[in-house]
Amino acid sequence: MEPVRLSDKLAQIDDHWHPRIIASLNGQDVKLAKLRGEFVWHHHADADELFLVLDGDLLMRLRDGDVELHAGDLFVVPRGVEHQPVADGEVAVLLFEPSGTLNTGNVRTRQTVDRPERL
């Protein structure tokens, strides 16, 4: 067993909107991703989704109002809530969600990652 060094794992990611699994516990996956631009509007019917912004600024669009997130901010999108992450510049995030949760939730697009790679 060794610690996970987030900076080392992030250095291995050179694309956007493609989450990687860095740890698993109790049926949950901890994922890292780099974001840039707009993601698809979507929701997760059966899963809450935790976003921890490690670097950059992230706008989480929600149908009833936007939430601005900055490095060090944590936000949980409750299950069933439609959302659209938007990153004007590059943003690094840590995600925490049940194993098997599809990144695009209830929709399929070219950004859908069926089986995230484990770093």
Backbone atoms as SQL, in Angstrom:
CREATE TABLE atoms (id INTEGER PRIMARY KEY, chain TEXT, resi INTEGER, resn TEXT, atom TEXT, x REAL, y REAL, z REAL);
INSERT INTO atoms VALUES
  (1, 'A', 1, 'MET', 'N', 0.846, -1.176, 0.000),
  (2, 'A', 1, 'MET', 'CA', 0.000, 0.000, 0.000),
  (3, 'A', 1, 'MET', 'C', 0.889, 1.237, 0.000),
  (4, 'A', 2, 'GLU', 'N', 0.538, 2.160, -0.881),
  (5, 'A', 2, 'GLU', 'CA', 1.271, 3.404, -0.978),
  (6, 'A', 2, 'GLU', 'C', 0.284, 4.551, -1.141),
  (7, 'A', 3, 'PRO', 'N', 0.681, 5.752, -0.714),
  (8, 'A', 3, 'PRO', 'CA', -0.215, 6.896, -0.893),
  (9, 'A', 3, 'PRO', 'C', -0.355, 7.249, -2.372),
  (10, 'A', 4, 'VAL', 'N', -1.450, 7.886, -2.702),
  (11, 'A', 4, 'VAL', 'CA', -1.682, 8.384, -4.056),
  (12, 'A', 4, 'VAL', 'C', -1.254, 9.842, -4.080),
  (13, 'A', 5, 'ARG', 'N', -0.284, 10.160, -4.907),
  (14, 'A', 5, 'ARG', 'CA', 0.179, 11.541, -5.031),
  (15, 'A', 5, 'ARG', 'C', -0.601, 12.180, -6.180),
  (16, 'A', 6, 'LEU', 'N', -1.541, 13.064, -5.844),
  (17, 'A', 6, 'LEU', 'CA', -2.432, 13.649, -6.841),
  (18, 'A', 6, 'LEU', 'C', -1.666, 14.363, -7.948),
  (19, 'A', 7, 'SER', 'N', -0.617, 15.078, -7.602),
  (20, 'A', 7, 'SER', 'CA', 0.139, 15.809, -8.627),
  (21, 'A', 7, 'SER', 'C', 0.750, 14.852, -9.648),
  (22, 'A', 8, 'ASP', 'N', 1.240, 13.700, -9.198),
  (23, 'A', 8, 'ASP', 'CA', 1.806, 12.707, -10.121),
  (24, 'A', 8, 'ASP', 'C', 0.724, 12.131, -11.034),
  (25, 'A', 9, 'LYS', 'N', -0.428, 11.856, -10.478),
  (26, 'A', 9, 'LYS', 'CA', -1.531, 11.298, -11.274),
  (27, 'A', 9, 'LYS', 'C', -2.039, 12.333, -12.283),
  (28, 'A', 10, 'LEU', 'N', -2.177, 13.583, -11.846),
  (29, 'A', 10, 'LEU', 'CA', -2.633, 14.636, -12.763),
  (30, 'A', 10, 'LEU', 'C', -1.657, 14.850, -13.909),
  (31, 'A', 11, 'ALA', 'N', -0.375, 14.687, -13.641),
  (32, 'A', 11, 'ALA', 'CA', 0.634, 14.857, -14.686),
  (33, 'A', 11, 'ALA', 'C', 0.496, 13.801, -15.786),
  (34, 'A', 12, 'GLN', 'N', -0.174, 12.698, -15.491),
  (35, 'A', 12, 'GLN', 'CA', -0.387, 11.633, -16.472),
  (36, 'A', 12, 'GLN', 'C', -1.607, 11.888, -17.360),
  (37, 'A', 13, 'ILE', 'N', -2.382, 12.914, -17.043),
  (38, 'A', 13, 'ILE', 'CA', -3.607, 13.215, -17.790),
  (39, 'A', 13, 'ILE', 'C', -3.337, 14.383, -18.728),
  (40, 'A', 14, 'ASP', 'N', -3.538, 14.159, -20.021),
  (41, 'A', 14, 'ASP', 'CA', -3.300, 15.236, -20.978),
  (42, 'A', 14, 'ASP', 'C', -4.505, 15.513, -21.863),
  (43, 'A', 15, 'ASP', 'N', -5.658, 14.964, -21.485),
  (44, 'A', 15, 'ASP', 'CA', -6.879, 15.237, -22.236),
  (45, 'A', 15, 'ASP', 'C', -7.941, 15.776, -21.280),
  (46, 'A', 16, 'HIS', 'N', -9.085, 16.144, -21.827),
  (47, 'A', 16, 'HIS', 'CA', -10.144, 16.755, -21.023),
  (48, 'A', 16, 'HIS', 'C', -11.412, 15.907, -21.048),
  (49, 'A', 17, 'TRP', 'N', -12.142, 15.941, -19.926),
  (50, 'A', 17, 'TRP', 'CA', -13.425, 15.258, -19.770),
  (51, 'A', 17, 'TRP', 'C', -13.297, 13.737, -19.839),
  (52, 'A', 18, 'HIS', 'N', -12.126, 13.218, -19.478),
  (53, 'A', 18, 'HIS', 'CA', -11.898, 11.778, -19.490),
  (54, 'A', 18, 'HIS', 'C', -11.413, 11.355, -18.102),
  (55, 'A', 19, 'PRO', 'N', -12.339, 11.098, -17.172),
  (56, 'A', 19, 'PRO', 'CA', -11.939, 10.782, -15.794),
  (57, 'A', 19, 'PRO', 'C', -11.151, 9.481, -15.698),
  (58, 'A', 20, 'ARG', 'N', -10.191, 9.459, -14.757),
  (59, 'A', 20, 'ARG', 'CA', -9.390, 8.270, -14.462),
  (60, 'A', 20, 'ARG', 'C', -9.634, 7.876, -13.014),
  (61, 'A', 21, 'ILE', 'N', -9.726, 6.594, -12.757),
  (62, 'A', 21, 'ILE', 'CA', -9.903, 6.091, -11.387),
  (63, 'A', 21, 'ILE', 'C', -8.541, 6.041, -10.714),
  (64, 'A', 22, 'ILE', 'N', -8.458, 6.633, -9.515),
  (65, 'A', 22, 'ILE', 'CA', -7.199, 6.600, -8.764),
  (66, 'A', 22, 'ILE', 'C', -7.322, 5.802, -7.471),
  (67, 'A', 23, 'ALA', 'N', -8.552, 5.497, -7.061),
  (68, 'A', 23, 'ALA', 'CA', -8.767, 4.699, -5.853),
  (69, 'A', 23, 'ALA', 'C', -10.227, 4.238, -5.836),
  (70, 'A', 24, 'SER', 'N', -10.481, 3.187, -5.070),
  (71, 'A', 24, 'SER', 'CA', -11.849, 2.691, -4.876),
  (72, 'A', 24, 'SER', 'C', -12.024, 2.309, -3.416),
  (73, 'A', 25, 'LEU', 'N', -13.218, 2.558, -2.900),
  (74, 'A', 25, 'LEU', 'CA', -13.522, 2.171, -1.530),
  (75, 'A', 25, 'LEU', 'C', -15.018, 2.056, -1.346),
  (76, 'A', 26, 'ASN', 'N', -15.448, 1.028, -0.652),
  (77, 'A', 26, 'ASN', 'CA', -16.850, 0.862, -0.290),
  (78, 'A', 26, 'ASN', 'C', -17.806, 1.055, -1.458),
  (79, 'A', 27, 'GLY', 'N', -17.454, 0.509, -2.614),
  (80, 'A', 27, 'GLY', 'CA', -18.331, 0.627, -3.774),
  (81, 'A', 27, 'GLY', 'C', -18.295, 1.984, -4.455),
  (82, 'A', 28, 'GLN', 'N', -17.338, 2.813, -4.093),
  (83, 'A', 28, 'GLN', 'CA', -17.199, 4.149, -4.665),
  (84, 'A', 28, 'GLN', 'C', -15.871, 4.252, -5.409),
  (85, 'A', 29, 'ASP', 'N', -15.839, 5.081, -6.443),
  (86, 'A', 29, 'ASP', 'CA', -14.593, 5.382, -7.145),
  (87, 'A', 29, 'ASP', 'C', -14.181, 6.812, -6.866),
  (88, 'A', 30, 'VAL', 'N', -12.881, 7.004, -6.692),
  (89, 'A', 30, 'VAL', 'CA', -12.286, 8.326, -6.616),
  (90, 'A', 30, 'VAL', 'C', -11.609, 8.525, -7.967),
  (91, 'A', 31, 'LYS', 'N', -11.989, 9.608, -8.659),
  (92, 'A', 31, 'LYS', 'CA', -11.495, 9.843, -10.004),
  (93, 'A', 31, 'LYS', 'C', -10.840, 11.213, -10.097),
  (94, 'A', 32, 'LEU', 'N', -9.897, 11.329, -11.023),
  (95, 'A', 32, 'LEU', 'CA', -9.287, 12.611, -11.361),
  (96, 'A', 32, 'LEU', 'C', -9.615, 12.914, -12.811),
  (97, 'A', 33, 'ALA', 'N', -9.803, 14.187, -13.102),
  (98, 'A', 33, 'ALA', 'CA', -10.031, 14.609, -14.485),
  (99, 'A', 33, 'ALA', 'C', -9.563, 16.039, -14.659),
  (100, 'A', 34, 'LYS', 'N', -9.212, 16.341, -15.894),
  (101, 'A', 34, 'LYS', 'CA', -8.967, 17.717, -16.293),
  (102, 'A', 34, 'LYS', 'C', -10.127, 18.126, -17.195),
  (103, 'A', 35, 'LEU', 'N', -10.614, 19.329, -16.994),
  (104, 'A', 35, 'LEU', 'CA', -11.782, 19.821, -17.709),
  (105, 'A', 35, 'LEU', 'C', -11.417, 21.096, -18.466),
  (106, 'A', 36, 'ARG', 'N', -12.037, 21.282, -19.615),
  (107, 'A', 36, 'ARG', 'CA', -11.898, 22.535, -20.360),
  (108, 'A', 36, 'ARG', 'C', -13.077, 22.608, -21.320),
  (109, 'A', 37, 'GLY', 'N', -13.762, 23.759, -21.322),
  (110, 'A', 37, 'GLY', 'CA', -14.917, 23.951, -22.185),
  (111, 'A', 37, 'GLY', 'C', -16.207, 23.548, -21.489),
  (112, 'A', 38, 'GLU', 'N', -17.226, 23.300, -22.298),
  (113, 'A', 38, 'GLU', 'CA', -18.541, 22.922, -21.769),
  (114, 'A', 38, 'GLU', 'C', -18.744, 21.423, -21.883),
  (115, 'A', 39, 'PHE', 'N', -19.321, 20.851, -20.853),
  (116, 'A', 39, 'PHE', 'CA', -19.718, 19.446, -20.870),
  (117, 'A', 39, 'PHE', 'C', -21.194, 19.389, -21.209),
  (118, 'A', 40, 'VAL', 'N', -21.702, 18.215, -21.431),
  (119, 'A', 40, 'VAL', 'CA', -23.103, 18.018, -21.779),
  (120, 'A', 40, 'VAL', 'C', -23.989, 18.170, -20.528),
  (121, 'A', 41, 'TRP', 'N', -25.198, 18.715, -20.718),
  (122, 'A', 41, 'TRP', 'CA', -26.193, 18.702, -19.647),
  (123, 'A', 41, 'TRP', 'C', -26.557, 17.246, -19.386),
  (124, 'A', 42, 'HIS', 'N', -26.608, 16.842, -18.114),
  (125, 'A', 42, 'HIS', 'CA', -26.943, 15.458, -17.785),
  (126, 'A', 42, 'HIS', 'C', -27.320, 15.362, -16.307),
  (127, 'A', 43, 'HIS', 'N', -27.798, 14.183, -15.929),
  (128, 'A', 43, 'HIS', 'CA', -28.030, 13.897, -14.513),
  (129, 'A', 43, 'HIS', 'C', -27.713, 12.425, -14.244),
  (130, 'A', 44, 'HIS', 'N', -27.567, 12.103, -12.978),
  (131, 'A', 44, 'HIS', 'CA', -27.327, 10.730, -12.536),
  (132, 'A', 44, 'HIS', 'C', -28.514, 10.353, -11.654),
  (133, 'A', 45, 'ALA', 'N', -29.385, 9.504, -12.168),
  (134, 'A', 45, 'ALA', 'CA', -30.640, 9.184, -11.472),
  (135, 'A', 45, 'ALA', 'C', -30.411, 8.553, -10.103),
  (136, 'A', 46, 'ASP', 'N', -29.366, 7.741, -9.976),
  (137, 'A', 46, 'ASP', 'CA', -29.179, 6.977, -8.743),
  (138, 'A', 46, 'ASP', 'C', -27.881, 7.294, -7.999),
  (139, 'A', 47, 'ALA', 'N', -27.227, 8.401, -8.334),
  (140, 'A', 47, 'ALA', 'CA', -25.929, 8.664, -7.713),
  (141, 'A', 47, 'ALA', 'C', -25.708, 10.148, -7.461),
  (142, 'A', 48, 'ASP', 'N', -25.292, 10.463, -6.233),
  (143, 'A', 48, 'ASP', 'CA', -24.772, 11.798, -5.953),
  (144, 'A', 48, 'ASP', 'C', -23.377, 11.860, -6.576),
  (145, 'A', 49, 'GLU', 'N', -22.917, 13.069, -6.904),
  (146, 'A', 49, 'GLU', 'CA', -21.598, 13.226, -7.516),
  (147, 'A', 49, 'GLU', 'C', -20.861, 14.362, -6.816),
  (148, 'A', 50, 'LEU', 'N', -19.695, 14.041, -6.252),
  (149, 'A', 50, 'LEU', 'CA', -18.902, 15.022, -5.530),
  (150, 'A', 50, 'LEU', 'C', -17.815, 15.562, -6.446),
  (151, 'A', 51, 'PHE', 'N', -17.694, 16.884, -6.504),
  (152, 'A', 51, 'PHE', 'CA', -16.639, 17.577, -7.240),
  (153, 'A', 51, 'PHE', 'C', -15.787, 18.328, -6.231),
  (154, 'A', 52, 'LEU', 'N', -14.480, 18.084, -6.245),
  (155, 'A', 52, 'LEU', 'CA', -13.524, 18.860, -5.464),
  (156, 'A', 52, 'LEU', 'C', -12.584, 19.506, -6.469),
  (157, 'A', 53, 'VAL', 'N', -12.615, 20.831, -6.532),
  (158, 'A', 53, 'VAL', 'CA', -11.769, 21.551, -7.480),
  (159, 'A', 53, 'VAL', 'C', -10.365, 21.644, -6.893),
  (160, 'A', 54, 'LEU', 'N', -9.408, 21.055, -7.598),
  (161, 'A', 54, 'LEU', 'CA', -8.014, 21.068, -7.155),
  (162, 'A', 54, 'LEU', 'C', -7.266, 22.272, -7.701),
  (163, 'A', 55, 'ASP', 'N', -7.619, 22.666, -8.933),
  (164, 'A', 55, 'ASP', 'CA', -6.939, 23.789, -9.567),
  (165, 'A', 55, 'ASP', 'C', -7.872, 24.395, -10.601),
  (166, 'A', 56, 'GLY', 'N', -7.921, 25.718, -10.659),
  (167, 'A', 56, 'GLY', 'CA', -8.758, 26.412, -11.631),
  (168, 'A', 56, 'GLY', 'C', -10.103, 26.811, -11.078),
  (169, 'A', 57, 'ASP', 'N', -10.965, 27.261, -11.987),
  (170, 'A', 57, 'ASP', 'CA', -12.306, 27.732, -11.637),
  (171, 'A', 57, 'ASP', 'C', -13.323, 26.979, -12.472),
  (172, 'A', 58, 'LEU', 'N', -14.348, 26.454, -11.815),
  (173, 'A', 58, 'LEU', 'CA', -15.375, 25.657, -12.470),
  (174, 'A', 58, 'LEU', 'C', -16.743, 26.282, -12.229),
  (175, 'A', 59, 'LEU', 'N', -17.507, 26.399, -13.285),
  (176, 'A', 59, 'LEU', 'CA', -18.892, 26.846, -13.161),
  (177, 'A', 59, 'LEU', 'C', -19.778, 25.611, -13.282),
  (178, 'A', 60, 'MET', 'N', -20.613, 25.381, -12.271),
  (179, 'A', 60, 'MET', 'CA', -21.555, 24.272, -12.328),
  (180, 'A', 60, 'MET', 'C', -22.922, 24.870, -12.635),
  (181, 'A', 61, 'ARG', 'N', -23.365, 24.669, -13.853),
  (182, 'A', 61, 'ARG', 'CA', -24.689, 25.156, -14.233),
  (183, 'A', 61, 'ARG', 'C', -25.736, 24.177, -13.734),
  (184, 'A', 62, 'LEU', 'N', -26.733, 24.726, -13.084),
  (185, 'A', 62, 'LEU', 'CA', -27.891, 23.974, -12.618),
  (186, 'A', 62, 'LEU', 'C', -29.115, 24.670, -13.177),
  (187, 'A', 63, 'ARG', 'N', -30.188, 23.963, -13.353),
  (188, 'A', 63, 'ARG', 'CA', -31.386, 24.560, -13.945),
  (189, 'A', 63, 'ARG', 'C', -31.949, 25.687, -13.085),
  (190, 'A', 64, 'ASP', 'N', -31.695, 25.658, -11.764),
  (191, 'A', 64, 'ASP', 'CA', -32.238, 26.714, -10.893),
  (192, 'A', 64, 'ASP', 'C', -31.175, 27.707, -10.420),
  (193, 'A', 65, 'GLY', 'N', -30.013, 27.736, -11.094),
  (194, 'A', 65, 'GLY', 'CA', -28.976, 28.714, -10.750),
  (195, 'A', 65, 'GLY', 'C', -27.590, 28.109, -10.821),
  (196, 'A', 66, 'ASP', 'N', -26.621, 28.934, -11.132),
  (197, 'A', 66, 'ASP', 'CA', -25.245, 28.475, -11.288),
  (198, 'A', 66, 'ASP', 'C', -24.490, 28.526, -9.965),
  (199, 'A', 67, 'VAL', 'N', -23.480, 27.658, -9.850),
  (200, 'A', 67, 'VAL', 'CA', -22.606, 27.618, -8.678),
  (201, 'A', 67, 'VAL', 'C', -21.178, 27.797, -9.175),
  (202, 'A', 68, 'GLU', 'N', -20.470, 28.790, -8.624),
  (203, 'A', 68, 'GLU', 'CA', -19.073, 29.025, -8.976),
  (204, 'A', 68, 'GLU', 'C', -18.183, 28.297, -7.979),
  (205, 'A', 69, 'LEU', 'N', -17.232, 27.543, -8.514),
  (206, 'A', 69, 'LEU', 'CA', -16.311, 26.777, -7.679),
  (207, 'A', 69, 'LEU', 'C', -14.877, 27.174, -8.021),
  (208, 'A', 70, 'HIS', 'N', -14.059, 27.289, -6.995),
  (209, 'A', 70, 'HIS', 'CA', -12.663, 27.677, -7.152),
  (210, 'A', 70, 'HIS', 'C', -11.783, 26.628, -6.479),
  (211, 'A', 71, 'ALA', 'N', -10.491, 26.678, -6.718),
  (212, 'A', 71, 'ALA', 'CA', -9.570, 25.710, -6.119),
  (213, 'A', 71, 'ALA', 'C', -9.827, 25.594, -4.619),
  (214, 'A', 72, 'GLY', 'N', -10.002, 24.374, -4.159),
  (215, 'A', 72, 'GLY', 'CA', -10.285, 24.121, -2.745),
  (216, 'A', 72, 'GLY', 'C', -11.761, 23.992, -2.429),
  (217, 'A', 73, 'ASP', 'N', -12.638, 24.314, -3.392),
  (218, 'A', 73, 'ASP', 'CA', -14.083, 24.212, -3.165),
  (219, 'A', 73, 'ASP', 'C', -14.577, 22.803, -3.478),
  (220, 'A', 74, 'LEU', 'N', -15.554, 22.370, -2.709),
  (221, 'A', 74, 'LEU', 'CA', -16.202, 21.076, -2.879),
  (222, 'A', 74, 'LEU', 'C', -17.681, 21.303, -3.093),
  (223, 'A', 75, 'PHE', 'N', -18.274, 20.548, -4.013),
  (224, 'A', 75, 'PHE', 'CA', -19.701, 20.675, -4.282),
  (225, 'A', 75, 'PHE', 'C', -20.260, 19.297, -4.603),
  (226, 'A', 76, 'VAL', 'N', -21.408, 18.973, -4.031),
  (227, 'A', 76, 'VAL', 'CA', -22.078, 17.712, -4.317),
  (228, 'A', 76, 'VAL', 'C', -23.333, 17.999, -5.139),
  (229, 'A', 77, 'VAL', 'N', -23.386, 17.375, -6.306),
  (230, 'A', 77, 'VAL', 'CA', -24.589, 17.439, -7.134),
  (231, 'A', 77, 'VAL', 'C', -25.462, 16.264, -6.702),
  (232, 'A', 78, 'PRO', 'N', -26.627, 16.538, -6.120),
  (233, 'A', 78, 'PRO', 'CA', -27.484, 15.446, -5.665),
  (234, 'A', 78, 'PRO', 'C', -28.016, 14.605, -6.833),
  (235, 'A', 79, 'ARG', 'N', -28.244, 13.348, -6.558),
  (236, 'A', 79, 'ARG', 'CA', -28.799, 12.450, -7.573),
  (237, 'A', 79, 'ARG', 'C', -30.054, 13.064, -8.192),
  (238, 'A', 80, 'GLY', 'N', -30.162, 12.895, -9.500),
  (239, 'A', 80, 'GLY', 'CA', -31.331, 13.381, -10.216),
  (240, 'A', 80, 'GLY', 'C', -31.292, 14.839, -10.619),
  (241, 'A', 81, 'VAL', 'N', -30.308, 15.608, -10.153),
  (242, 'A', 81, 'VAL', 'CA', -30.230, 17.030, -10.475),
  (243, 'A', 81, 'VAL', 'C', -29.457, 17.213, -11.781),
  (244, 'A', 82, 'GLU', 'N', -30.096, 17.836, -12.757),
  (245, 'A', 82, 'GLU', 'CA', -29.454, 18.076, -14.034),
  (246, 'A', 82, 'GLU', 'C', -28.397, 19.166, -13.864),
  (247, 'A', 83, 'HIS', 'N', -27.226, 18.923, -14.455),
  (248, 'A', 83, 'HIS', 'CA', -26.116, 19.857, -14.304),
  (249, 'A', 83, 'HIS', 'C', -25.238, 19.839, -15.547),
  (250, 'A', 84, 'GLN', 'N', -24.462, 20.938, -15.680),
  (251, 'A', 84, 'GLN', 'CA', -23.518, 21.072, -16.785),
  (252, 'A', 84, 'GLN', 'C', -22.256, 21.753, -16.260),
  (253, 'A', 85, 'PRO', 'N', -21.170, 21.006, -16.115),
  (254, 'A', 85, 'PRO', 'CA', -19.912, 21.634, -15.733),
  (255, 'A', 85, 'PRO', 'C', -19.343, 22.443, -16.900),
  (256, 'A', 86, 'VAL', 'N', -18.805, 23.631, -16.588),
  (257, 'A', 86, 'VAL', 'CA', -18.214, 24.497, -17.601),
  (258, 'A', 86, 'VAL', 'C', -16.888, 25.027, -17.053),
  (259, 'A', 87, 'ALA', 'N', -15.827, 24.885, -17.870),
  (260, 'A', 87, 'ALA', 'CA', -14.504, 25.339, -17.465),
  (261, 'A', 87, 'ALA', 'C', -13.943, 26.236, -18.561),
  (262, 'A', 88, 'ASP', 'N', -13.842, 27.541, -18.284),
  (263, 'A', 88, 'ASP', 'CA', -13.287, 28.471, -19.270),
  (264, 'A', 88, 'ASP', 'C', -11.812, 28.180, -19.523),
  (265, 'A', 89, 'GLY', 'N', -11.061, 27.927, -18.468),
  (266, 'A', 89, 'GLY', 'CA', -9.664, 27.518, -18.579),
  (267, 'A', 89, 'GLY', 'C', -9.558, 26.079, -18.111),
  (268, 'A', 90, 'GLU', 'N', -8.355, 25.546, -18.072),
  (269, 'A', 90, 'GLU', 'CA', -8.210, 24.166, -17.605),
  (270, 'A', 90, 'GLU', 'C', -8.468, 24.085, -16.106),
  (271, 'A', 91, 'VAL', 'N', -9.218, 23.069, -15.716),
  (272, 'A', 91, 'VAL', 'CA', -9.573, 22.830, -14.323),
  (273, 'A', 91, 'VAL', 'C', -9.228, 21.385, -13.984),
  (274, 'A', 92, 'ALA', 'N', -8.639, 21.173, -12.820),
  (275, 'A', 92, 'ALA', 'CA', -8.372, 19.828, -12.322),
  (276, 'A', 92, 'ALA', 'C', -9.363, 19.539, -11.204),
  (277, 'A', 93, 'VAL', 'N', -10.040, 18.380, -11.300),
  (278, 'A', 93, 'VAL', 'CA', -11.032, 18.019, -10.285),
  (279, 'A', 93, 'VAL', 'C', -10.821, 16.594, -9.795),
  (280, 'A', 94, 'LEU', 'N', -11.205, 16.375, -8.563),
  (281, 'A', 94, 'LEU', 'CA', -11.310, 15.049, -7.981),
  (282, 'A', 94, 'LEU', 'C', -12.802, 14.768, -7.890),
  (283, 'A', 95, 'LEU', 'N', -13.213, 13.601, -8.355),
  (284, 'A', 95, 'LEU', 'CA', -14.619, 13.203, -8.340),
  (285, 'A', 95, 'LEU', 'C', -14.778, 11.990, -7.437),
  (286, 'A', 96, 'PHE', 'N', -15.910, 11.913, -6.771),
  (287, 'A', 96, 'PHE', 'CA', -16.214, 10.787, -5.897),
  (288, 'A', 96, 'PHE', 'C', -17.630, 10.370, -6.202),
  (289, 'A', 97, 'GLU', 'N', -17.803, 9.118, -6.649),
  (290, 'A', 97, 'GLU', 'CA', -19.130, 8.652, -7.044),
  (291, 'A', 97, 'GLU', 'C', -19.164, 7.128, -7.025),
  (292, 'A', 98, 'PRO', 'N', -20.362, 6.526, -6.997),
  (293, 'A', 98, 'PRO', 'CA', -20.452, 5.068, -6.993),
  (294, 'A', 98, 'PRO', 'C', -19.767, 4.450, -8.210),
  (295, 'A', 99, 'SER', 'N', -19.094, 3.330, -8.005),
  (296, 'A', 99, 'SER', 'CA', -18.440, 2.622, -9.104),
  (297, 'A', 99, 'SER', 'C', -19.448, 2.334, -10.203),
  (298, 'A', 100, 'GLY', 'N', -19.004, 2.503, -11.440),
  (299, 'A', 100, 'GLY', 'CA', -19.873, 2.243, -12.580),
  (300, 'A', 100, 'GLY', 'C', -20.693, 3.439, -13.023),
  (301, 'A', 101, 'THR', 'N', -20.582, 4.570, -12.311),
  (302, 'A', 101, 'THR', 'CA', -21.334, 5.764, -12.698),
  (303, 'A', 101, 'THR', 'C', -20.775, 6.295, -14.015),
  (304, 'A', 102, 'LEU', 'N', -21.640, 6.444, -14.991),
  (305, 'A', 102, 'LEU', 'CA', -21.244, 6.941, -16.304),
  (306, 'A', 102, 'LEU', 'C', -21.049, 8.447, -16.237),
  (307, 'A', 103, 'ASN', 'N', -19.946, 8.950, -16.776),
  (308, 'A', 103, 'ASN', 'CA', -19.645, 10.376, -16.654),
  (309, 'A', 103, 'ASN', 'C', -20.695, 11.274, -17.295),
  (310, 'A', 104, 'THR', 'N', -21.380, 10.795, -18.322),
  (311, 'A', 104, 'THR', 'CA', -22.417, 11.594, -18.975),
  (312, 'A', 104, 'THR', 'C', -23.816, 11.220, -18.484),
  (313, 'A', 105, 'GLY', 'N', -23.892, 10.445, -17.425),
  (314, 'A', 105, 'GLY', 'CA', -25.175, 10.134, -16.801),
  (315, 'A', 105, 'GLY', 'C', -26.193, 9.542, -17.747),
  (316, 'A', 106, 'ASN', 'N', -27.282, 10.266, -17.924),
  (317, 'A', 106, 'ASN', 'CA', -28.430, 9.766, -18.678),
  (318, 'A', 106, 'ASN', 'C', -28.328, 9.988, -20.182),
  (319, 'A', 107, 'VAL', 'N', -27.215, 10.528, -20.671),
  (320, 'A', 107, 'VAL', 'CA', -27.059, 10.758, -22.111),
  (321, 'A', 107, 'VAL', 'C', -25.760, 10.111, -22.601),
  (322, 'A', 108, 'ARG', 'N', -25.704, 9.850, -23.898),
  (323, 'A', 108, 'ARG', 'CA', -24.485, 9.318, -24.511),
  (324, 'A', 108, 'ARG', 'C', -24.011, 10.307, -25.561),
  (325, 'A', 109, 'THR', 'N', -22.739, 10.690, -25.465),
  (326, 'A', 109, 'THR', 'CA', -22.128, 11.600, -26.424),
  (327, 'A', 109, 'THR', 'C', -20.718, 11.103, -26.709),
  (328, 'A', 110, 'ARG', 'N', -19.982, 11.842, -27.525),
  (329, 'A', 110, 'ARG', 'CA', -18.587, 11.488, -27.788),
  (330, 'A', 110, 'ARG', 'C', -17.741, 11.636, -26.524),
  (331, 'A', 111, 'GLN', 'N', -18.257, 12.324, -25.501),
  (332, 'A', 111, 'GLN', 'CA', -17.545, 12.499, -24.236),
  (333, 'A', 111, 'GLN', 'C', -17.807, 11.356, -23.247),
  (334, 'A', 112, 'THR', 'N', -18.695, 10.440, -23.595),
  (335, 'A', 112, 'THR', 'CA', -19.010, 9.333, -22.701),
  (336, 'A', 112, 'THR', 'C', -17.805, 8.402, -22.565),
  (337, 'A', 113, 'VAL', 'N', -17.468, 8.075, -21.329),
  (338, 'A', 113, 'VAL', 'CA', -16.387, 7.137, -21.032),
  (339, 'A', 113, 'VAL', 'C', -17.025, 5.925, -20.354),
  (340, 'A', 114, 'ASP', 'N', -17.128, 4.825, -21.107),
  (341, 'A', 114, 'ASP', 'CA', -17.788, 3.630, -20.568),
  (342, 'A', 114, 'ASP', 'C', -16.982, 2.944, -19.472),
  (343, 'A', 115, 'ARG', 'N', -15.680, 2.848, -19.664),
  (344, 'A', 115, 'ARG', 'CA', -14.804, 2.178, -18.687),
  (345, 'A', 115, 'ARG', 'C', -13.592, 3.067, -18.409),
  (346, 'A', 116, 'PRO', 'N', -13.665, 3.853, -17.357),
  (347, 'A', 116, 'PRO', 'CA', -12.520, 4.722, -17.048),
  (348, 'A', 116, 'PRO', 'C', -11.260, 3.916, -16.764),
  (349, 'A', 117, 'GLU', 'N', -10.161, 4.434, -17.246),
  (350, 'A', 117, 'GLU', 'CA', -8.850, 3.830, -17.007),
  (351, 'A', 117, 'GLU', 'C', -8.471, 4.027, -15.545),
  (352, 'A', 118, 'ARG', 'N', -7.741, 3.063, -14.993),
  (353, 'A', 118, 'ARG', 'CA', -7.213, 3.193, -13.626),
  (354, 'A', 118, 'ARG', 'C', -5.762, 3.619, -13.720),
  (355, 'A', 119, 'LEU', 'N', -5.451, 4.718, -13.039),
  (356, 'A', 119, 'LEU', 'CA', -4.045, 5.185, -13.004),
  (357, 'A', 119, 'LEU', 'C', -3.332, 4.581, -11.814);
